[in-house]
Amino acid sequence: MRRYILTEKERQRLTDWILYDDEDDSTRKLFHIWRYSYPRLRDDTQLLILVTKKLRAKVRCETRPRIKPGKRRLPRWILEGRTLLREMKRTQIINKV
């Protein structure tokens, strides 16, 4: 899922159009995309509103840390990678002598 629908430039273009009636080719492209995408965006928005209401009812809207501070677990591949790097360095030192 993306964290935004419009880019900053698109927001600015639409805001300028609303406030000042400033319209150019880029703004017209946005209108075209909006007309094409509106039904799906509307349905997705309604679904997200329902999800938000249910999360609020379950008191799960606030972000929460998954792991207590100081108890961070690194993924296995990182831990194994560190061990592998240590072994590689150790063998390189041994081979140089």
N, C-alpha and C positions, 0 to 999 in steps of 0.2 A: 504494500500500500504506500502510495506517495504521501508526503506531508503537505503538499500544496496542490492547488488546481491551476492557479494563475501565477505567472512569473511576476516579478516586480514591474517590469516594463509593461506587461499586459494590464496590470492593476492601474498603473499610471495612465495608460491610454484610455481605459474605460472611465476612470475618474475624470480625466480631461473632457471626455465626451459628455459625461453627465453634467459637469459644471459649466463647460464653455462651448458645448456643441462642436468641439474640435474633432473632425473626422478625416482620416486619411486611408490609404490602402490597407495598412496594417490593422486599423480598427475595423474595417469592413471584413477582413479575413477573420478576425475574432468573432464578429457577428455570424459569419457563415459557420464557423466551427461550433458556436453556441447553439445555433438552430439545429445542427446535426446531432450534437451531443446532449442536448437538454433532457430528453426523456430518460436516458440512462443516468445522468447526473442527478436528476430529480429522485429517481428510485433509490440510488445509492445514498443520497442525503437522507431520505426517509428511513432507510434501514439503519444508517449510522445514528440517527436521532433515537430510534428504538433501542439500539445497543447502549447508547449513553444513558438513557432512562433506566434500563435494567442494571447497568453497572452502578449507577447512583443508588438505586434501591438496595443493592448488595454492598454498598459503601466500598466500592472498588475503583473509584475514579481517580483517587490520589495516587501518585506514583509512590512506590515503596521499594526500598532496597531488598534485593533478593538474598544477599549475603551480608552478614553483619560486618561493619568496618573492621579491618584487621584480619578477617577470616577469609580472605580472597583465595579462591581456588583457581589455579591456572588450568587450562585445558591440557589433556594428556599429551597432545601432539607438541605443545610448547615445552612441557617438562621433558619429554623424550628428546626433543630437538636440542635443549640445553645440555642434556647428558651426552648426546651424540657430539656436540661441538666440543665439550670438555675432552672427550675421548680422542677426537681428531687432533686437538691441540697437544694432548699428551703424547700421542704417537709421533707428531711432527717434531716435538722437542727430543724425544728419544732417538729418532732417525737422524737428527742433525749431529748428535754427539757421536 
